[in-house]
């Protein structure tokens, strides 16, 4: 008895369709981004070590060996009697969206990648400017949160940075002779 031609063709196509389906599925899986929490090998915080009242203080944050970072939040804390935020001085990675929120002795810098932007990888830096407003010994601390594409986050805090602020030298005025 002869086999129906449609069934024979269907049996020959089944392995081809299965192979094509598997190939397409593996391609889609390989093309989708791997989901793993963000990583960083070390975090550093530095600041201009010695200034005079009225001088600029640059605070630099270094994140070495990052992978899978789609957003970060850096909260700096400092003595508002000694240091204030200098608006417009912040820098960070190119691309994405940045915002700054300030409070009494705090400054929060948020960076986020948008849409289909790739994750941040490698050594990242961010900086912000402060102004010395009174003499004394100031400390700047940071709390850093890194976020991946799924919203998984890790926290890190580098060692604080010290800033010695000297009073402005006042020239004595000559007295009457």
C-alpha positions in Angstrom: 0.0 0.0 0.0 1.3 3.4 -0.9 1.8 6.1 1.7 -0.1 9.2 1.3 2.2 11.8 -0.3 1.2 14.6 2.2 2.2 12.4 5.2 5.5 11.5 3.6 6.3 15.1 2.9 5.3 16.0 6.4 7.6 13.4 7.9 10.5 14.7 5.9 9.8 18.3 6.9 9.5 17.6 10.7 13.3 17.2 11.3 14.0 20.3 9.2 11.4 22.3 11.1 12.7 21.1 14.5 16.3 21.9 13.5 15.2 25.4 12.3 13.3 26.0 15.5 16.2 24.9 17.7 18.6 27.0 15.8 16.3 30.1 16.1 15.8 29.5 19.8 19.5 29.2 20.5 20.2 32.3 18.5 17.6 34.3 20.5 19.1 32.9 23.8 22.6 33.8 22.7 21.6 37.3 21.7 19.7 38.1 25.0 21.8 39.9 27.6 23.1 37.8 30.4 21.5 38.8 33.6 24.0 39.0 36.5 24.3 41.4 39.3 26.7 44.3 38.7 30.2 43.9 39.9 33.0 46.3 40.9 36.5 45.2 42.0 37.4 48.4 44.0 36.0 51.8 44.9 38.0 54.9 45.7 37.1 58.4 46.9 39.6 61.2 46.8 39.3 65.0 47.3 41.5 68.0 47.1 43.5 67.4 50.3 44.3 71.0 51.3 42.5 74.3 50.4 41.7 77.7 51.7 38.3 79.1 52.5 36.6 80.0 49.2 38.6 77.4 47.1 37.1 74.7 45.0 37.3 71.1 46.3 37.1 68.4 43.7 35.7 65.0 44.9 36.6 62.1 42.6 34.9 58.7 42.7 36.6 55.7 41.0 34.9 52.4 40.3 37.4 49.9 39.0 36.6 46.7 37.1 32.8 47.2 36.7 30.5 45.0 34.7 26.8 45.0 34.1 26.2 48.5 35.5 23.0 50.1 34.0 22.6 52.7 36.8 24.3 54.0 39.9 23.5 56.2 42.8 26.3 58.0 44.8 25.4 59.7 48.0 28.1 62.0 49.3 28.0 63.3 52.9 30.0 66.2 54.3 29.9 68.9 57.0 27.7 71.7 55.6 29.4 74.2 57.9 32.7 73.6 56.0 31.7 72.5 52.5 28.8 73.3 50.0 27.9 72.0 46.6 29.1 73.9 43.6 26.3 73.5 41.0 27.2 72.4 37.5 30.6 70.8 38.4 29.6 67.2 38.2 31.0 64.8 35.6 30.4 61.2 34.8 30.1 58.6 32.0 28.9 59.8 28.6 25.4 58.8 27.6 22.4 58.2 29.8 20.6 60.4 32.2 22.1 62.2 35.2 20.4 64.0 38.1 21.6 65.6 41.3 19.7 66.1 44.5 21.1 68.2 47.3 20.3 68.4 51.0 21.9 69.7 54.1 25.4 68.1 54.0 24.3 65.5 51.4 24.5 65.3 47.6 23.1 62.4 45.6 24.2 61.8 42.0 22.2 59.4 40.0 23.2 58.1 36.5 21.0 55.8 34.4 21.4 54.2 31.0 18.4 54.7 28.8 16.5 52.4 26.3 18.8 49.9 24.6 22.1 51.5 25.8 24.8 48.9 26.7 25.8 48.5 30.3 28.8 50.4 31.7 31.8 48.2 31.9 35.4 48.8 32.9 36.8 51.6 35.0 34.2 54.3 35.7 34.8 57.8 37.2 32.5 60.5 38.5 33.4 63.8 40.0 31.6 66.7 41.8 32.8 70.1 43.0 32.3 71.5 46.4 33.4 74.9 47.8 35.2 75.4 51.1 33.1 77.9 53.2 34.9 77.8 56.6 38.2 76.6 58.0 38.5 73.2 59.7 39.1 69.6 58.9 36.3 68.2 56.7 35.5 64.6 55.7 33.7 63.5 52.6 32.1 60.0 52.7 30.3 58.1 49.9 27.7 55.3 49.7 27.5 53.8 46.2 24.7 51.6 44.8 25.2 49.9 41.4 22.2 48.5 39.5 22.0 46.0 36.7 19.4 45.7 33.9 17.0 43.6 36.1 17.2 46.0 39.0 19.5 43.8 41.1 21.8 46.1 43.1 25.0 46.0 45.2 26.3 48.5 47.6 29.8 49.6 48.3 31.4 52.4 50.3 35.0 53.6 49.7 37.2 55.0 52.5 36.3 58.6 53.3 38.4 61.5 51.9 39.8 64.2 54.1 40.0 67.9 53.3 42.0 70.4 55.4 40.6 73.9 55.0 42.7 76.8 56.1 41.5 80.3 56.9 42.1 83.0 54.5 45.3 84.8 55.4 44.6 88.4 56.4 47.3 91.0 55.7 47.8 93.2 58.7 47.1 96.8 58.0 49.9 99.1 59.0 49.2 101.2 62.1 49.9 104.9 62.4 53.5 105.7 62.9 
